[in-house]
Amino acid sequence: VHNDAHGYIWTLGAHTAEEIRREVVPFADSDVARIYWEAAVGDLTFYPSDIGHMPTADEASDFMRVGDHTHAESWRKLRDDGIDPLRIAAESARQAGIELHASYRVAGFHFPAPIYDSWNAGGFYEDHPELLCVGRNGEPAPRLSYAYSETRALVISLLREIARYPVDGIALLFNRRPPLLEYEPPLVDGFKSEFGTDPRDLPEHEPQWLAYRAGVLTKFMREVRAGLDQVDRELERNHPTQVSAVVLSGEAENLYRAMDLRTWVQERLVDTLIPYTSAPNIDSESVSWEDPQTLEYFVELVRGSSCIVAPGMMPRHRPPEAVRRQAADIYGAGAKHLFFWDAAGGSGRANFGSMWNALRRLGHHEEISAWRMKGEPSLQPATSDLDVLGDWNLSYETPG
C-alpha cells in the first residue's frame, strides 16, 4: 500500500509523532506486507535533509487553500520540534511487522503555479534552468531532464541519503508527471552522431529513437543500483536494499516514456514492478485490469526472474465485492501481489468501512476462491434499524 506522506498532513494536520504513527497502525493486523511511504518529491523532502528542503514554505504567510496553510504550519512545527516523520514511519512499520519502502517521485521538482510557488522557491529547479527538458518544438518544458548527469547525481544523492534510514527498499514513482526526457540537446546530438538523423524529423513513436532515449533511464537505474549497493556495504547490511518501480500501463506506454522494463528486469535493476493501472495516460478513474489478459505482458516479463509484479488496483474507492472480484481476476491472471495507491492518508482506503474489511484480507486467496464459489454473496456488514434509543422513539418526527 502507498502513502504519499503529506496528504494526511494537508487534510488533518500533524504536529506529533503519534499523529504520524496513526498512518501505519491500521495495517498492523492485515494482509499488507509493505507500506510505500513517500520520502521525497524532487528535492522536496519529507524528512530533515542535508541535500533537499522540507515543505515548510517559510516565506509564505498567505495561502490559496486551507490545506496549504495546515500543511506548512504542520511541517514547521515538526521541524522545530525535531520530529522526523520518515524515521517514525519506518520504526512503526517495523514494530508492526510490515516492510517500509521509502518512495521517491522522480519528476517531482516542479509543481503547477501559483498554488505551490512556495514549495518551488529556492530549490534545485529554480537554480538550474539549464537542465530543463526541451519539447519537440524546441521550447523549454517545466521539468528537469534526466538526460543531464547533474539531475541524476542530485537524485542519486537523495536516494543514498534516504537509504540510510531503517527502510527495506526504495521505490521510484514513475507514475507521476512524466516525461523525464524529451528532446534535450544531449539526446538530439547523441542520436544524430550515432544514426545520422535528427530525431525531431522522425515520427514521435519511432522505435529507434524510443530505444535510444530509454537507454538514458536504464543508465539512471544502473546508477541507482550502484548507489544503493554502496550504502548497503557502508552499513554492512545483510540484504541489499530492494528497488521497486511504479510504472505505466504496458510495454508501449512505458517505452514511450523511456522505460525499458525488459532490460531493467534482465539486469536485475528492479526487484518489484508495479504497473499503476492498465488504463493509458495514468487514468485513475477507470477500472484496472478489467481484461485480465492485459496483465500477460507483466507476468511473462518477470517469469523466471527474481522480480515480482504487483498490479495496481484502481479506482481508489469501490464496493467491497468489486475489490474482491478484481483481486481474484488479477490472481487468476498469474500475479501474486496487489498494490494500492493512496491506501492511507486523509482520503485513503484504510477507512474502516466495508471496502477496508475486504481490502485488508485480500491475501487470503482460499477465502476469496470460496466466496466466488458461493456466488459472491454481499460483503456489506449486517445492519438492523434502530427503533428506540433511550426514551426516544425514532419514528417520532420533529421537523426543523
SULQUI-V909109 format. One record per residue. N is the residue number from 1. SS is DSSP state (a for helix, b for strand, c for the rest). BURIAL is b if it has 16 or more other ideal C-beta (glycine too) atoms within 10 Angstrom, else e. Layout:
n=N ss=SS burial=BURIAL
n=N ss=SS burial=BURIAL
This chain:
n=1 ss=c burial=b
n=2 ss=b burial=b
n=3 ss=b burial=b
n=4 ss=c burial=b
n=5 ss=c burial=b
n=6 ss=c burial=b
n=7 ss=a burial=b
n=8 ss=a burial=b
n=9 ss=a burial=b
n=10 ss=a burial=b
n=11 ss=a burial=b
n=12 ss=a burial=e
n=13 ss=c burial=b
n=14 ss=c burial=b
n=15 ss=c burial=b
n=16 ss=c burial=e
n=17 ss=a burial=b
n=18 ss=a burial=e
n=19 ss=a burial=b
n=20 ss=a burial=b
n=21 ss=a burial=b
n=22 ss=a burial=e
n=23 ss=a burial=b
n=24 ss=a burial=b
n=25 ss=a burial=e
n=26 ss=c burial=b
n=27 ss=c burial=b
n=28 ss=c burial=e
n=29 ss=c burial=e
n=30 ss=c burial=b
n=31 ss=c burial=e
n=32 ss=c burial=b
n=33 ss=c burial=e
n=34 ss=b burial=b
n=35 ss=b burial=b
n=36 ss=b burial=b
n=37 ss=b burial=b
n=38 ss=b burial=b
n=39 ss=b burial=b
n=40 ss=b burial=b
n=41 ss=b burial=b
n=42 ss=c burial=b
n=43 ss=c burial=b
n=44 ss=b burial=b
n=45 ss=b burial=b
n=46 ss=c burial=b
n=47 ss=c burial=b
n=48 ss=c burial=b
n=49 ss=c burial=b
n=50 ss=c burial=e
n=51 ss=c burial=e
n=52 ss=c burial=b
n=53 ss=b burial=b
n=54 ss=c burial=b
n=55 ss=c burial=b
n=56 ss=c burial=b
n=57 ss=c burial=b
n=58 ss=c burial=e
n=59 ss=c burial=e
n=60 ss=c burial=e
n=61 ss=c burial=e
n=62 ss=c burial=e
n=63 ss=c burial=b
n=64 ss=c burial=e
n=65 ss=c burial=e
n=66 ss=a burial=e
n=67 ss=a burial=b
n=68 ss=a burial=b
n=69 ss=a burial=b
n=70 ss=a burial=b
n=71 ss=a burial=b
n=72 ss=a burial=b
n=73 ss=a burial=b
n=74 ss=a burial=b
n=75 ss=a burial=b
n=76 ss=a burial=b
n=77 ss=a burial=e
n=78 ss=a burial=b
n=79 ss=a burial=e
n=80 ss=a burial=e
n=81 ss=c burial=e
n=82 ss=c burial=e
n=83 ss=c burial=b
n=84 ss=c burial=b
n=85 ss=a burial=b
n=86 ss=a burial=b
n=87 ss=a burial=b
n=88 ss=a burial=b
n=89 ss=a burial=b
n=90 ss=a burial=b
n=91 ss=a burial=b
n=92 ss=a burial=b
n=93 ss=a burial=b
n=94 ss=a burial=e
n=95 ss=a burial=e
n=96 ss=c burial=b
n=97 ss=c burial=e
n=98 ss=c burial=b
n=99 ss=b burial=b
n=100 ss=b burial=b
n=101 ss=b burial=b
n=102 ss=b burial=b
n=103 ss=b burial=b
n=104 ss=b burial=b
n=105 ss=b burial=b
n=106 ss=c burial=b
n=107 ss=c burial=b
n=108 ss=c burial=b
n=109 ss=c burial=b
n=110 ss=c burial=b
n=111 ss=c burial=b
n=112 ss=c burial=e
n=113 ss=c burial=e
n=114 ss=c burial=e
n=115 ss=c burial=e
n=116 ss=c burial=b
n=117 ss=a burial=e
n=118 ss=a burial=b
n=119 ss=a burial=b
n=120 ss=a burial=b
n=121 ss=c burial=e
n=122 ss=c burial=e
n=123 ss=c burial=b
n=124 ss=a burial=b
n=125 ss=a burial=b
n=126 ss=a burial=e
n=127 ss=a burial=e
n=128 ss=c burial=e
n=129 ss=a burial=e
n=130 ss=a burial=e
n=131 ss=a burial=b
n=132 ss=b burial=b
n=133 ss=b burial=b
n=134 ss=b burial=b
n=135 ss=c burial=e
n=136 ss=c burial=e
n=137 ss=c burial=e
n=138 ss=c burial=e
n=139 ss=c burial=e
n=140 ss=b burial=e
n=141 ss=b burial=b
n=142 ss=b burial=e
n=143 ss=b burial=b
n=144 ss=b burial=b
n=145 ss=c burial=b
n=146 ss=c burial=b
n=147 ss=c burial=b
n=148 ss=c burial=b
n=149 ss=a burial=e
n=150 ss=a burial=e
n=151 ss=a burial=b
n=152 ss=a burial=b
n=153 ss=a burial=e
n=154 ss=a burial=b
n=155 ss=a burial=b
n=156 ss=a burial=b
n=157 ss=a burial=b
n=158 ss=a burial=b
n=159 ss=a burial=b
n=160 ss=a burial=b
n=161 ss=a burial=b
n=162 ss=a burial=b
n=163 ss=a burial=b
n=164 ss=c burial=e
n=165 ss=c burial=b
n=166 ss=c burial=e
n=167 ss=c burial=b
n=168 ss=c burial=b
n=169 ss=b burial=b
n=170 ss=b burial=b
n=171 ss=b burial=b
n=172 ss=b burial=b
n=173 ss=b burial=b
n=174 ss=c burial=b
n=175 ss=c burial=b
n=176 ss=c burial=b
n=177 ss=c burial=b
n=178 ss=c burial=b
n=179 ss=c burial=b
n=180 ss=c burial=b
n=181 ss=c burial=b
n=182 ss=c burial=b
n=183 ss=c burial=b
n=184 ss=c burial=b
n=185 ss=a burial=e
n=186 ss=a burial=e
n=187 ss=a burial=b
n=188 ss=a burial=b
n=189 ss=a burial=e
n=190 ss=a burial=b
n=191 ss=a burial=b
n=192 ss=a burial=e
n=193 ss=a burial=e
n=194 ss=a burial=e
n=195 ss=a burial=e
n=196 ss=c burial=e
n=197 ss=c burial=e
n=198 ss=c burial=e
n=199 ss=a burial=b
n=200 ss=a burial=b
n=201 ss=a burial=e
n=202 ss=c burial=e
n=203 ss=c burial=e
n=204 ss=c burial=e
n=205 ss=c burial=e
n=206 ss=c burial=e
n=207 ss=a burial=e
n=208 ss=a burial=e
n=209 ss=a burial=b
n=210 ss=a burial=b
n=211 ss=a burial=e
n=212 ss=a burial=b
n=213 ss=a burial=b
n=214 ss=a burial=b
n=215 ss=a burial=e
n=216 ss=a burial=b
n=217 ss=a burial=b
n=218 ss=a burial=b
n=219 ss=a burial=e
n=220 ss=a burial=b
n=221 ss=a burial=b
n=222 ss=a burial=e
n=223 ss=a burial=b
n=224 ss=a burial=b
n=225 ss=a burial=b
n=226 ss=a burial=e
n=227 ss=a burial=b
n=228 ss=a burial=b
n=229 ss=a burial=e
n=230 ss=a burial=e
n=231 ss=a burial=b
n=232 ss=a burial=e
n=233 ss=a burial=e
n=234 ss=a burial=e
n=235 ss=a burial=e
n=236 ss=c burial=e
n=237 ss=c burial=e
n=238 ss=c burial=e
n=239 ss=c burial=e
n=240 ss=c burial=e
n=241 ss=c burial=b
n=242 ss=b burial=b
n=243 ss=b burial=b
n=244 ss=b burial=b
n=245 ss=b burial=b
n=246 ss=b burial=b
n=247 ss=b burial=b
n=248 ss=c burial=b
n=249 ss=c burial=b
n=250 ss=c burial=b
n=251 ss=a burial=e
n=252 ss=a burial=e
n=253 ss=a burial=b
n=254 ss=a burial=b
n=255 ss=a burial=b
n=256 ss=a burial=b
n=257 ss=c burial=b
n=258 ss=c burial=b
n=259 ss=c burial=b
n=260 ss=c burial=b
n=261 ss=a burial=b
n=262 ss=a burial=e
n=263 ss=a burial=b
n=264 ss=a burial=b
n=265 ss=a burial=b
n=266 ss=a burial=e
n=267 ss=c burial=e
n=268 ss=c burial=e
n=269 ss=c burial=b
n=270 ss=c burial=b
n=271 ss=c burial=b
n=272 ss=b burial=b
n=273 ss=b burial=b
n=274 ss=b burial=b
n=275 ss=b burial=b
n=276 ss=c burial=b
n=277 ss=c burial=b
n=278 ss=c burial=b
n=279 ss=c burial=b
n=280 ss=a burial=e
n=281 ss=a burial=e
n=282 ss=a burial=b
n=283 ss=c burial=e
n=284 ss=c burial=e
n=285 ss=c burial=e
n=286 ss=c burial=e
n=287 ss=c burial=b
n=288 ss=c burial=b
n=289 ss=c burial=b
n=290 ss=c burial=e
n=291 ss=c burial=e
n=292 ss=a burial=b
n=293 ss=a burial=e
n=294 ss=a burial=b
n=295 ss=a burial=b
n=296 ss=a burial=e
n=297 ss=a burial=b
n=298 ss=a burial=b
n=299 ss=a burial=b
n=300 ss=a burial=e
n=301 ss=a burial=b
n=302 ss=a burial=b
n=303 ss=c burial=e
n=304 ss=c burial=e
n=305 ss=c burial=e
n=306 ss=c burial=e
n=307 ss=c burial=b
n=308 ss=b burial=b
n=309 ss=b burial=b
n=310 ss=b burial=b
n=311 ss=b burial=b
n=312 ss=b burial=b
n=313 ss=c burial=b
n=314 ss=c burial=b
n=315 ss=c burial=e
n=316 ss=c burial=e
n=317 ss=c burial=e
n=318 ss=c burial=b
n=319 ss=c burial=e
n=320 ss=a burial=b
n=321 ss=a burial=b
n=322 ss=a burial=b
n=323 ss=a burial=b
n=324 ss=a burial=b
n=325 ss=a burial=b
n=326 ss=a burial=b
n=327 ss=a burial=b
n=328 ss=a burial=b
n=329 ss=a burial=b
n=330 ss=a burial=b
n=331 ss=a burial=b
n=332 ss=a burial=e
n=333 ss=c burial=b
n=334 ss=c burial=e
n=335 ss=c burial=b
n=336 ss=c burial=e
n=337 ss=b burial=b
n=338 ss=b burial=b
n=339 ss=b burial=b
n=340 ss=c burial=b
n=341 ss=c burial=b
n=342 ss=c burial=b
n=343 ss=c burial=b
n=344 ss=c burial=b
n=345 ss=c burial=b
n=346 ss=c burial=b
n=347 ss=c burial=e
n=348 ss=c burial=b
n=349 ss=c burial=b
n=350 ss=c burial=b
n=351 ss=c burial=e
n=352 ss=c burial=e
n=353 ss=c burial=e
n=354 ss=a burial=b
n=355 ss=a burial=b
n=356 ss=a burial=b
n=357 ss=a burial=e
n=358 ss=a burial=b
n=359 ss=a burial=b
n=360 ss=c burial=b
n=361 ss=c burial=e
n=362 ss=c burial=b
n=363 ss=c burial=e
n=364 ss=c burial=e
n=365 ss=a burial=e
n=366 ss=a burial=e
n=367 ss=a burial=e
n=368 ss=a burial=b
n=369 ss=a burial=e
n=370 ss=a burial=e
n=371 ss=a burial=b
n=372 ss=a burial=e
n=373 ss=a burial=e
n=374 ss=c burial=e
n=375 ss=c burial=e
n=376 ss=c burial=e
n=377 ss=c burial=e
n=378 ss=c burial=e
n=379 ss=c burial=b
n=380 ss=c burial=e
n=381 ss=c burial=e
n=382 ss=c burial=e
n=383 ss=c burial=e
n=384 ss=c burial=e
n=385 ss=c burial=e
n=386 ss=c burial=e
n=387 ss=c burial=e
n=388 ss=b burial=e
n=389 ss=b burial=e
n=390 ss=c burial=e
n=391 ss=c burial=e
n=392 ss=b burial=e
n=393 ss=b burial=e
n=394 ss=c burial=e
n=395 ss=c burial=e
n=396 ss=c burial=e
n=397 ss=c burial=e
n=398 ss=c burial=e
n=399 ss=c burial=e
n=400 ss=c burial=e
